[in-house]
Amino acid sequence: MNIAFIVGKFPSVSETFILNQITGLIDRGHQVDIYAEKPESLTTVHKQIHTYQLLTNTYYFTTVHKNYLKRLLM
């Protein structure tokens, strides 16, 4: 089964419950993709981030400016 997690920041050190859910689903054979608004600092991350290679299935939203002219210049 393909499962998508939509979170504010990833990987977040303080939200271990989300990480446990993701790794548990992967252990059960599911494909998990992670969609985050923005990346968290990668200076300190949980070991499971590297063990499960979660950053390869992590996608970050691009921000779209409300100003039309700024959107054209991007």
SELUMSE-915885 format. One line per field, with one value per residue (C-alpha): x, y, z; residue number from 1. Coordinates in Angstrom, 2 decimals. Example, Ala and Ser with C-alpha at 12.3 -4.5 7.8 and 13.67 -1.06 7.14 Angstrom:
<recs>
xx: (12.30; 13.67)
yy: (-4.50; -1.06)
zz: (7.80; 7.14)
i: (1; 2)
</recs>
This chain:
<recs>
xx: (0.00; 1.25; 0.96; 1.71; 2.56; 2.02; 3.95; 5.14; 8.86; 10.86; 12.97; 11.92; 13.74; 10.84; 8.17; 9.34; 5.77; 5.52; 8.88; 7.73; 4.55; 6.52; 9.11; 6.41; 4.56; 7.76; 8.49; 5.06; 5.94; 4.21; 5.66; 5.76; 6.32; 6.79; 5.64; 6.85; 6.42; 10.08; 13.17; 14.29; 17.94; 19.89; 22.52; 20.80; 18.56; 17.32; 19.25; 16.16; 16.34; 19.55; 18.68; 15.45; 16.82; 13.75; 15.17; 15.08; 11.27; 10.86; 9.50; 9.27; 6.56; 7.61; 6.31; 4.30; 4.23; 0.85; 2.28; 1.92; 5.07; 7.20; 5.84; 6.93; 10.44; 10.98)
yy: (0.00; 3.52; 5.89; 9.62; 11.56; 15.32; 17.15; 20.66; 19.92; 16.78; 15.32; 16.73; 15.49; 16.32; 14.33; 10.77; 9.43; 10.29; 8.66; 5.52; 5.38; 5.76; 3.11; 0.74; 0.99; 0.39; -2.68; -4.02; -3.70; -0.44; 2.27; 5.56; 9.00; 12.06; 15.52; 18.41; 22.14; 22.77; 20.85; 20.81; 21.26; 18.08; 18.62; 16.18; 13.43; 10.08; 6.99; 5.64; 8.50; 7.01; 3.36; 3.54; 6.15; 8.30; 11.40; 9.65; 9.52; 13.01; 15.81; 19.48; 21.87; 24.82; 28.14; 30.22; 33.94; 35.63; 38.51; 37.77; 39.69; 37.78; 34.48; 35.47; 36.34; 32.99)
zz: (0.00; -0.78; 2.17; 2.29; 5.44; 5.27; 7.99; 8.73; 9.13; 8.50; 9.97; 13.32; 16.41; 18.72; 16.84; 17.40; 17.31; 13.61; 12.94; 14.79; 12.69; 9.46; 10.31; 11.58; 8.28; 6.33; 8.48; 7.52; 3.82; 2.91; 0.66; 2.59; 1.06; 3.26; 2.18; 4.30; 4.19; 4.92; 6.02; 9.62; 10.55; 9.81; 12.49; 14.87; 13.49; 14.70; 13.66; 11.86; 9.33; 7.96; 8.62; 6.62; 4.16; 4.75; 3.09; -0.31; -0.06; 1.38; -0.79; 0.17; -0.93; -3.02; -1.84; -4.27; -3.66; -3.59; -5.57; -9.29; -10.26; -7.74; -9.11; -12.61; -11.44; -9.69)
i: (1; 2; 3; 4; 5; 6; 7; 8; 9; 10; 11; 12; 13; 14; 15; 16; 17; 18; 19; 20; 21; 22; 23; 24; 25; 26; 27; 28; 29; 30; 31; 32; 33; 34; 35; 36; 37; 38; 39; 40; 41; 42; 43; 44; 45; 46; 47; 48; 49; 50; 51; 52; 53; 54; 55; 56; 57; 58; 59; 60; 61; 62; 63; 64; 65; 66; 67; 68; 69; 70; 71; 72; 73; 74)
</recs>
